[in-house]
Amino acid sequence: MNSSPTDSNPLDDAIETAAAEWLIEREDGFTPGRAAQFAAWRAADSRHDFHGESGGSFGSWLFERHS
């Protein structure tokens, strides 16, 4: 099922925004403390667990969430 903008859930939108911000920061290089905070954020909610850590892309994760 494809989601349309009218089907958008504000919480999902916030998670996607936060995930994108984390990935941008990770690309720039985490400090050890930020890496731990990112791991904690991912562990806090199963919706935060995307494939970015295991080599998948945020884009593919986002596509899967909206398919």
N, C-alpha and C positions, 0 to 999 in steps of 0.2 A: 504494500500500500504506500502510495506517495503522499507525503504531507504537503499541504498547501499553507501559505502564510496565515490563513485564517484558522488553521488547525494548530498553530504554534502554541506550545505551553510555555509560559513565562519562566518556569523553573528550568525546563530543558534549555531554553535560550540562554539563561544565566550560566548553566553548566557548560554549554558550548563556548560561550564567551570566556569563561574562566579557563577552560581547557586550552583555548587558542592562546590566551595570555601566558599560561604556563609554558606552552610549547615554544612560543617566541622567546621567552626568558631562557628556556633550556638551550635553545639554539645559540644564544649569546654566551652561555656557560653559567651553570649554577655554582654558587659558593656551596661548601658542604652543608651549611645550615639550610639553604634554600632547597637543596636536593632532598633533605630530610622532610621539609615542609611539603614538598611536592608528593613525596611518597605517602605522607600522612593524609594529604588531600585525596589522593587516589584510593587509599584504603578506607576512607570515611564513608564512601557510598559506592555501590557497584556501578552506578551510572558514570562515575568518574574514571572508570577503568577502561581506557582505550588502548589501542595497539601501539601507541607511540613509544613505549618502553621496549617493546619486543621487535621493533623494526618496521611495523606497519606505519602508515601515515595517518595524520589527523584527518586528511581529506577522505581516505577510505573509511575511517571510523564514522565520520560525519555522514557519508553516503549511506552506510549501513543503517544508521539511526533513522534515516529519512526514506528508506526503501520499504 
